[in-house]
Amino acid sequence: MDLIICILILIIPGIAQIFISINYNKYKCILNNKKISGQETARKLLDSNNLENIYVVATNGNLTDHYDSSRKVIRLSKDIYNNESIASIAVAAHECGHAIQDKDGYLFMRLRSFIYPIVRIGTMTSYVIIFLGAIFEAINIIYLGIALVGLGLLFQLVTLPVEFDASKRALEEIKKLDLVSDDELLGAKRMLTSAAFTYVAGVLSSILELLRLILIFSDRKD
């Protein structure tokens, strides 16, 4: 059973990564009809939502795109920033979706920001606590460590609605501003769906990891 769980923990994120890579590699090679870059897309969406104070900048790396809520900056990887592909529109619009969430005070985004420091400390110390509990054969300490691992799962569960809502807002803005044709919109949807699948895969992997730890130390307790 433990072996099966370990295999699933490795396979599920891998499948999600393959899925997003296939869609990204496909749609980054297809230019949108209006020849709009990722940077131009972001600027249009932000200005349309009275977010002229948010900057759009290029950053290094592949798919390193994110919205920095503390500095009010959207960072787009150079491929997304400069290219005029369907993928560039989809990714840039998604990050703008987060900026719009921030402006609207979206509940799950605020909750995620609130719990992040607690989750970060908890997950960093969780396996150390489990290790110490195992050494001293203190099952209560082990379960405390497992509970701290569970904080990571909680954070991922809160992240899911944030990501799905950002994609929903992105598609609405793309349609409202008439940035793409119907065929191109389908491609953008596929891009955003594949990206969302990676977060779902992360949740499933975390659930399995939590189950694996519980099974391991339940056996020891018995």
C-alpha positions as CSV (number, residue, x, y, z in Angstrom):
1,M,0.0,0.0,0.0
2,D,2.8,2.4,1.0
3,L,4.6,1.7,-2.3
4,I,1.5,2.4,-4.3
5,I,1.0,5.8,-2.5
6,C,4.7,6.7,-3.1
7,I,4.3,5.9,-6.8
8,L,1.1,8.0,-7.1
9,I,2.8,10.9,-5.3
10,L,5.5,10.9,-8.0
11,I,3.2,10.2,-11.0
12,I,0.4,12.7,-10.4
13,P,2.5,15.9,-10.4
14,G,4.4,14.5,-13.4
15,I,1.3,14.0,-15.4
16,A,0.1,17.5,-14.5
17,Q,3.5,18.9,-15.6
18,I,3.4,17.0,-18.9
19,F,-0.2,18.3,-19.5
20,I,0.8,22.0,-19.0
21,S,4.0,21.6,-21.0
22,I,2.2,20.1,-24.0
23,N,-0.4,22.9,-24.0
24,Y,2.2,25.7,-23.3
25,N,4.6,24.5,-26.0
26,K,1.7,24.3,-28.5
27,Y,0.1,27.7,-27.8
28,K,3.3,29.6,-27.4
29,C,4.0,28.8,-31.1
30,I,0.6,30.1,-32.3
31,L,0.4,33.8,-32.8
32,N,-2.8,35.6,-31.9
33,N,-4.4,37.5,-34.8
34,K,-4.1,40.9,-33.2
35,K,-0.4,40.5,-32.6
36,I,-0.7,41.5,-28.9
37,S,2.2,40.6,-26.6
38,G,1.9,39.4,-23.0
39,Q,3.0,42.8,-21.8
40,E,0.4,44.6,-23.9
41,T,-2.3,42.2,-22.7
42,A,-1.5,42.8,-19.1
43,R,-1.4,46.6,-19.6
44,K,-4.8,46.6,-21.3
45,L,-6.5,44.5,-18.6
46,L,-5.0,46.5,-15.8
47,D,-5.9,49.9,-17.3
48,S,-9.4,48.6,-18.0
49,N,-9.8,47.8,-14.3
50,N,-8.3,51.2,-13.1
51,L,-5.1,49.5,-12.0
52,E,-2.7,51.9,-13.7
53,N,-0.5,51.9,-10.5
54,I,0.5,48.3,-11.1
55,Y,3.7,47.8,-13.2
56,V,4.3,45.0,-15.7
57,V,7.9,43.8,-15.9
58,A,9.9,41.0,-17.5
59,T,11.6,38.4,-15.3
60,N,14.0,35.5,-16.0
61,G,13.0,31.8,-16.1
62,N,10.3,29.7,-17.8
63,L,6.7,30.0,-16.5
64,T,7.9,32.1,-13.6
65,D,5.0,34.5,-14.1
66,H,3.3,35.8,-10.9
67,Y,1.6,38.8,-9.3
68,D,3.6,40.4,-6.5
69,S,0.9,41.8,-4.3
70,S,3.3,43.4,-1.8
71,R,5.0,45.5,-4.5
72,K,2.0,45.7,-6.8
73,V,3.9,44.3,-9.8
74,I,3.1,41.7,-12.4
75,R,6.2,39.8,-13.3
76,L,6.0,37.9,-16.7
77,S,8.7,35.5,-17.9
78,K,10.4,37.0,-21.0
79,D,8.8,34.5,-23.4
80,I,5.4,35.6,-22.1
81,Y,6.3,39.3,-21.8
82,N,7.6,39.7,-25.4
83,N,5.8,37.1,-27.5
84,E,2.5,37.6,-29.3
85,S,1.2,34.1,-28.8
86,I,-2.1,32.7,-27.4
87,A,-0.1,31.4,-24.4
88,S,1.2,34.9,-23.7
89,I,-2.3,36.3,-23.6
90,A,-3.6,33.5,-21.4
91,V,-0.8,33.7,-18.9
92,A,-0.7,37.5,-18.7
93,A,-4.5,37.7,-18.3
94,H,-4.3,35.1,-15.5
95,E,-1.8,37.1,-13.5
96,C,-4.0,40.2,-14.0
97,G,-6.8,38.2,-12.6
98,H,-4.8,38.0,-9.4
99,A,-4.3,41.8,-9.4
100,I,-8.1,42.3,-9.8
101,Q,-8.7,39.9,-6.9
102,D,-6.3,42.0,-4.8
103,K,-8.2,45.1,-5.7
104,D,-11.6,43.5,-4.9
105,G,-10.3,42.1,-1.6
106,Y,-11.1,38.5,-2.7
107,L,-11.7,36.5,0.4
108,F,-9.6,33.4,-0.4
109,M,-6.7,35.5,-1.6
110,R,-6.7,37.5,1.7
111,L,-7.0,34.2,3.7
112,R,-4.1,32.7,1.8
113,S,-1.9,35.8,2.5
114,F,-2.9,35.6,6.2
115,I,-2.0,32.0,6.7
116,Y,1.1,31.9,4.6
117,P,3.6,32.8,7.3
118,I,2.1,30.2,9.7
119,V,2.1,27.6,7.0
120,R,5.7,28.4,6.0
121,I,7.1,27.9,9.5
122,G,4.9,24.8,10.1
123,T,5.9,23.0,6.9
124,M,9.6,23.9,7.4
125,T,9.7,22.3,10.9
126,S,7.2,19.4,10.3
127,Y,9.6,16.7,9.2
128,V,12.2,17.7,11.8
129,I,9.5,17.2,14.5
130,I,8.4,13.9,13.0
131,F,12.1,12.8,12.9
132,L,12.6,13.7,16.6
133,G,9.3,12.1,17.5
134,A,10.5,8.9,15.8
135,I,13.8,8.9,17.6
136,F,12.3,9.3,21.0
137,E,9.3,7.1,20.2
138,A,6.9,9.9,21.1
139,I,3.8,9.3,19.1
140,N,2.2,12.6,20.2
141,I,5.2,14.5,18.8
142,I,5.0,12.6,15.6
143,Y,1.3,13.4,15.2
144,L,2.1,17.1,15.8
145,G,4.6,16.9,13.0
146,I,2.0,15.2,10.7
147,A,-0.5,18.0,11.6
148,L,2.1,20.6,10.6
149,V,2.4,18.8,7.2
150,G,-1.3,19.1,7.0
151,L,-0.9,22.9,7.1
152,G,0.7,22.6,3.6
153,L,-2.4,20.8,2.4
154,L,-4.6,23.5,3.9
155,F,-2.7,26.2,2.1
156,Q,-3.1,24.3,-1.2
157,L,-6.8,23.9,-0.6
158,V,-7.2,27.7,-0.1
159,T,-5.0,28.3,-3.2
160,L,-7.4,26.3,-5.5
161,P,-10.3,28.8,-5.5
162,V,-7.8,31.6,-5.9
163,E,-6.3,30.1,-9.0
164,F,-9.6,29.0,-10.5
165,D,-11.2,32.4,-9.9
166,A,-8.2,34.2,-11.4
167,S,-8.6,32.1,-14.6
168,K,-12.3,32.8,-14.7
169,R,-11.6,36.6,-14.4
170,A,-8.9,36.3,-17.0
171,L,-11.3,34.8,-19.6
172,E,-14.0,37.3,-18.8
173,E,-11.5,40.2,-19.4
174,I,-10.2,38.7,-22.6
175,K,-13.7,38.4,-23.9
176,K,-14.7,41.9,-22.7
177,L,-11.8,43.5,-24.4
178,D,-12.2,41.4,-27.5
179,L,-8.5,40.4,-27.5
180,V,-8.9,37.0,-29.3
181,S,-11.1,35.2,-31.8
182,D,-13.4,32.3,-30.7
183,D,-10.8,29.7,-31.8
184,E,-8.1,31.5,-29.9
185,L,-10.3,31.8,-26.8
186,L,-10.6,28.0,-26.8
187,G,-6.8,27.8,-26.8
188,A,-6.5,30.2,-23.9
189,K,-9.1,28.1,-22.0
190,R,-7.0,25.0,-22.5
191,M,-3.9,26.8,-21.3
192,L,-5.6,28.0,-18.2
193,T,-7.2,24.6,-17.5
194,S,-3.9,22.8,-17.8
195,A,-2.4,25.3,-15.4
196,A,-5.2,24.7,-12.9
197,F,-4.7,21.0,-13.1
198,T,-1.2,21.4,-11.7
199,Y,-2.8,22.8,-8.5
200,V,-5.3,20.0,-8.3
201,A,-2.5,17.5,-8.7
202,G,-0.6,19.2,-5.9
203,V,-3.6,18.8,-3.6
204,L,-3.9,15.2,-4.4
205,S,-0.2,14.5,-3.9
206,S,-0.4,16.3,-0.5
207,I,-3.4,14.2,0.6
208,L,-1.5,11.1,-0.4
209,E,1.6,12.2,1.5
210,L,-0.4,12.9,4.6
211,L,-2.1,9.5,4.3
212,R,1.3,7.8,3.9
213,L,2.6,9.4,7.1
214,I,-0.5,8.4,9.0
215,L,-0.3,4.8,7.8
216,I,3.4,4.5,8.6
217,F,3.2,5.8,12.2
218,S,-0.2,4.1,12.8
219,D,1.6,0.8,12.1
220,R,4.4,1.7,14.5
221,K,1.8,2.6,17.2
222,D,0.1,-0.8,16.8
